[in-house]
Amino acid sequence: MAYSGNVRSLETVKSEDLIRQCSDCGSKNIEYANEEFYCRKCGLVLD
């Protein structure tokens, strides 16, 4: 099976999660639900 350039490694995805931070309140308590990342502190939905 050939992989395209869009395939990311698990390590890459994990490191992206570690650096996520809310742009509104600065919290790093980010959750993923319903195909969206959101801040657990203020509720802001992140890109």
Order of alpha helices (4+ residues) and beta strands (2+ residues): alpha-beta-beta-beta
